[in-house]
Amino acid sequence: MSAPGMTLKLRTLSIRSGAHWRQLRLAASLILLAIPLSGCGTGALWDKFLAKDDTFVEEPADKLYNEGLYLLNKKSDPKAASKKFEEVDRQHPYSEWARKALLMSAYAYYSAGDYDNCIGSATRYVTLHPGSPDAAYAQFLIASSQYDQIPDTSRDQARTEKAIAALEEVIRKYPSSEYAVSAKAKLEGARDQLAGKEMVVGRYYMEKHDYTAAINRFKTVVTQYQTTRHVEEALERLTEAYMAIGIVGEAQTAAAVLGHNFPDSRWYKDAYNLVKSGGLEPSENQGSWISRAFKKVGLG
C-alpha cells in the first residue's frame, strides 16, 4: 500500500538548501524502503515525490477578465467565461478587477441558465459591495434567476414566492434604478402566476361541487390579485358559486362589480346571464366584501 499524506507532506515542504535537499531525499528513500513492496506502488509514490507541481500559474487580472469577456461575447461560452471571472477573484481577491469579475461571473451564469450559481455569485456581490452602483444590477440578477424558474400553475409555487420577494427587494432598495421598472413588470407576471394557481384549485373545487372551498380560492384572487388577468374569471366564478349555494345577494354583487369594472369582458356576459337565469339583476351591495375589496384599491 502507499502512504497517504506522506507524499503530500513531502511535496509541500520548501527546501532551498542543497544539504537539506540531500537529507530529505535520503529520508524519503528510507521511508519508501520501509513500505512493503507487494502491491504498494512505490514507483508511483517516488514519481509523485520527485515531480514538480506546475499546475498553478498566476496570470494578470486584466488578462483573465478580458479572456472571460471574449468567451462570453465571441464564443458564446458563458460557463467557460464564468470560470475565467472566478479565477480573477481567486488569484486577485482584493483587486478592483475581482469586484467587476464577480458581477460578470453572476451574469455569465445567468446567461448559461445556471441560476443557482448566478444567485450565489450575485448574492456574494451584494454582500461584499452593498454600496456599489452595480449592486442594483446584482440584486436584479438574483430576482431574474428566481423569476425564470417559475413553474406552471399545476405545480407548487414556492419558487414564485421567492421570485416575488426578490423582485420586491429590487424595488424597495433601488426604486430609482432602471432595474426597478423591469422588476415591477416581472412582479406583475409573478403575481399573475400565483393568481392562476388559485384559479386552478378553485376550478377543481367547483368540479367537486365544494363551493365553499372554491369561494375561498376565488376570494383570494379578488382580494390579493386584483391587477392580474384572472380577476374577471374569479368574479364570474364567485357569481356561479354563490348562486349554487343560494347566496344570491353576493352573486348579484359579484356580477355587478364585474360589469362595472370590466363591462366588455366575456366573463361579465356569463355572470349576467347566470344571474338573469335566476330571475335577478346584477346589483351591488356596498357592504359586501366584494364591493369593499374593489373600493380598497380604487377599482370599484
N, C-alpha and C positions, 0 to 999 in steps of 0.2 A: 504494500500500500504506500501511497505518497503521504507526505506530511503536510496537511492543510494548514495554512497560516505561516509555516516556516518560510516558504519561498517568498511570500508576500512581505514578510518582515525583513528578510534579507534585501529584497529589491528596493524597499523604501528607504533604506539607510543611505546617507550621503557621505561617502568616504572619499576624501581628497588625497590623503597621504598615501604614497606608494607602499610604505611599510604596512600601514593599516590594511591596505587592499590585499597584500600578500597574506597577511594574517587571517583576513576574512575568507579568502579562497581556501586556505588550509583548514579553517574551522568548518567551512561548508563541505569540504571533501570528507572530513571525519564524520560529519553528520550523515552524509549520504551513504558512507560505507557502513554505518551502524544500522541502516534500514535494510531488512531482508530483501534479497534480490528478486525472489519469486513473486511476479505479478505486481511489483512496486512501481514500475515506470520511472526508474531513477534517471534514465537518459532524458526523458521529458522534463523531469524536475530540474536537472542540471541545465538543460537548454533554456528553461524559463529563468533560471538564476543568472545565466550569462547574457540573456537577451537584453537589449537596451530598449526602454519604453519611449517610442517616438510618436505615440498616438495623439498627444496633445500639442498643438502648435497655436500659440496665441496670435490672433490676427487683429489688425486695426479695426476699431469700432465702426468707422465710416465705411470701410470696405465690406464688412459683414452686413451692415444696414443697406447699403446700395445693392448688394447681391440679393438681399431679401426683396427689395423693390423690383429688381429685374425679374425674379422668379414670379412675383405677384402680377406684374404688368405685362411682361413679354411672353413668358412661357405658360402663363395661366396655371401655375402650380402653387396654389395657396398654402397647401400643407408644408411643402418644402420651404416656402417663404417664411412661414411661421417659425420653423426650426432655426432659420438664419437669424430672425429677430430675437428669438430666445437665446441664441448664442451670444448676441450683443450683451444682453443682460447678465449672462453667466460670466463672460470674460471681462466685462467692464461695468460692474453692477452700480457704481455710483456716478456714472457719467450722464451727461445730457442725452447722449445717444441711447443710453439704456432706457431713459424715460420715454423717448419717442418710439423706440423699438417695442416697448411693452404695449403701447397702444396699437402699433401696427400689427403686432402679433395677434391681438384680440380681433382686429379687422380681418386679418388673413384667415383665422379660424372661422370667423363668421362667413366669409366668402366660400370656404370649403364645406360649410354646413356642419361644422364640428361645434355645435352650440355649447356643449358643456365646457370645453376648453376656452371658448370665447368668453363665456361668463366668468370663468376663473381668472383669465388674464385681465379682463376689464374691471372686475371687482378689485383685483390687486392694484390696478392703476388708480382707481378712485380712492382706495385706502391710503396709498402712498403719496398721491398727489391731489388731494381734495381741492386745493386752490388753483389748480392748473386751468387755463382756458379750455383745455380739451377734456376736462372731467365730465362736462355735459355730454360729449360725444361718447365717452366710455360708458356712462350710465345709459345712454340711448342704445348702445350695442347690447347691454345686458337685457334691456326691455325687449328689444327686437328679437333677440335669441329666444326669449320665452314666448313671445308672440308667434314666431314662426313655427313653434311646436304645438300650437293649439290643436287639439284633436277635433274630430267631427262631433256633432251633438249626440251621437249614440254612445259616446264613451264618457268616462269620468272627466270632469272639468277642473281638476286640481291645477293643471298647467295653465289654464285660462286665468284662474285666480292669481297665480304667480305673475302672469303677464300684466294683469291689471295693476297689481301692487307696484311692479317695476315701472310701468308707464306713468302711474301717478307720482312716483318718485321723481321722474324727469320733470314733470310739470310743476311739482312743488319746489324742487331745488333750483331749477333753471327756467323759470317762467318766461324770461325774455330771450331765451336762446332760440335759434332756428329749429332745434330739435323738439321744442315744446309743441310746435304746431303739428309736426308729424306724430308725436306721441299722442296728441288729442285725437287725431284721426284713427290711429291704431286702437286707442282706448274704446272708441265707439264700436269698432269691429269686435273687440273682445267682449264688451258688454252685450252686443247683439248675439254673440255665441252663447253666453250664459242664459239669455232670454230664450234662445232657441232650444236649449236643453230643458228649460222649464216647460216649454210648449210640447216637446216630445213626451215628457212624463204626463203632462196634463191630458193630452190626447189619449194616452194609454188608459188613464183612469176613466175617461169618458167612454171608451170602448167597453170597459168593465162595468159601466153604469155606477161607478163610485164617484158620484157627483161632488160630494163634499171634498174629497181629496183633489179632484180636478179643479174645483173652485180655488182651493188654496194655491195651486200652481199658477193659475191664470192671474190670481190676485198679486202674486209676486211680480209678474211681468208688468202689470198695471201700476203698481206702487214703486217698483225699483228700476224698471227699464222702459219708461215711457217714451224715450227718444229713439228706441230701436224700431225696426220694421215689424216686429212681432206684436206690437201693442194693439193693432187693429184686429188681428185674429183673436187675440186674448179677450177683447171686449165682446166680440161675436160669440166666442165660446162661453163667456160668462152669461150672456143672454140665453144661450141654449141650455146651460146647466141650471140656471135659476128657474127657467120655465119648466124644466123636467121635474124639479122638486117642489114646484108650486109657489116659489117666492117671486111673484110676478112684479112686485114693485122694484126689486133690484134688477130684474130682467129689463123692465122698461127704462130704468136709469142707464143701464149698460148700453142699450140700443140708442138712447138719446145722446149720451156723451159721445158715442161712436159717430153718430150722424153730425153732431156739432163740430167735432174736430176733424173728421175725415168724411165729408159729405159725398165724395166721389168714389169712396172705397167700395169694392165689390163685397167686402165683409159687412158693410153697413146695409147693403141691399138684402143680404141674407138675414141679418138681425131684424131688419124692418119687417120682412115677410114673416119671420118666425113670430114676432110679437102680434102682427096683424092676424095670423092664423089662430091666435087665442082670443080674438075679438078685442084687442087692445091697441093702443098707440104708444110709440116711444114717448116717454115723459120723465124728465129728470127730477129726482128727489134731491134737493140741495143738501139734505142731511145724510145722504148715503155716503159710504166710504169711497165709492167710485167717484162721485162728484167732488168730494173733498180732496181726493188724491190728485185729480187733474188741476184743481184750483191751486194746490200747493206749489206746483211748478209752472203755473201761469198758462196752462194749455186749455183749461176749461173756460 
